Amino acid sequence: TFASDDRRAVGACVFAMGRAAVTLDGVTLSSVAGFGLWVKHRSVARVRDCSFGEAGRTAIACFNDARVAVADSTIDGAGVHGVCLRGAARVALARVRVRGIFDLFFFDFIVRIFFCI
């Protein structure tokens, strides 16, 4: 999202808000200073066979009442969090490989996490 890693502002490769819905299939996402996927409010994201590479902050950020389902994917090398949830956000992970992450989950407020194996 930025050409340098000054980290003064945060953006995302893919950003969904409101009641938006996004489907990612077989893509690679990376961000110098921000998020790979940022989903907030009541938006929904379905991710399959994707690779989240170097993310300056977080590979997948899910806030408010958003829902994210990730399957058959890899999260590799996020700067702070592999997956970050806030509010009443929910994430389902199925066959997801996580490597080189300082912190997989960030807990803030009430978080509900469901694992699908």
N, C-alpha and C positions, 0 to 999 in steps of 0.2 A: 503494500500500500504506500510506502514511502521509499525514496531512493537512499535514505540514510537511516541510521537507527537512533535518532535523537529522542524518540519516544514521547514527544510533546503532545502529539495528537494520536488518536487511535481510529483506525478504519478497519475494514474487513474485505476479504476477497469476495465473499457473498454475504449480503446483509438483508434480512427479512424482518419486517415489523408489521404491526397492526394484525390483520388476519391473513397475511400472505402465506403462500405455500410454495415450497421449493423442493425439487427432486434433483439430486446429484448422483450420477451413475458413471463410474469409471473416469473421474477427473482427479487432477492433482492440484492442491491448493497450498500456497505459501505466502507469507507476509513478513516484511522486514520488521515492522514495529507494531503490528496490530493482531487481529484475529483472522483465522482461516475462514470460519463460519460463525456468524453472529445472528442469533435468532432471538427476538424479543416480542413482548406483548402476547398475543394469542396466535402467533404464527407457528407453522409446522414445517419441519424439514425431514426429508427421507433421504438417507445417504447409503449408497451401496457400492462396493468395490472402488473405494476412493483412497487417496493417499494425502494425508495432511503432513506436509514437510515443515521446514523451519518456520515457526510463527514467533514473532517478537514477544507476544504476550501469551495468547491462548489459541489452541487449535480449534476448539469448539466452545463458544460462549452461548449459554442458554439462559435467558432472563425472564422474569415476570411469570406468565402462564404459558410460556412457549413449550413445545414438544419437539423432541429430536429422536429419531431412530437411526442408528448406525449399524450396518452389517458388513462383514467381509472387508474390512478396511484397516488401514494402518495410521497410527498417530505417532509421529517421530520428530523429536527435537523441538518441542515448544519451549519458549523462553521461561514461562512461569507455570502455566497450567495446561495439561492435556485437555481436560474438560472442566469448564467452570459453570456452576449453576447458582442462580440466585432466585429468591422469591419462591413461587410454587412451581418452578420449572421442573420438567421431567425429561430424562434421557434413557433410552434403551440401547444397550450395547450387545451385539451378537457377533462373536468371532472377530473381535477387534484386537489387534496387536498394538501394544503401547511400548515405545522404546525411548530412552533418553529424555525423560520428562522429570522435572524437579518435583512437581506436585500433580497428581492425577485429578483430584477433585478439590474444589474450593467450596467450603460450606458457608453460606451466608443466609441468614433468616431461616425459614423452614424449607428444607429441600427434600424432595422425594426422589429416590433413585431406584430404578428398576433394571435388573440385569436379565437379559434374555439369552439363554445358552442353548 
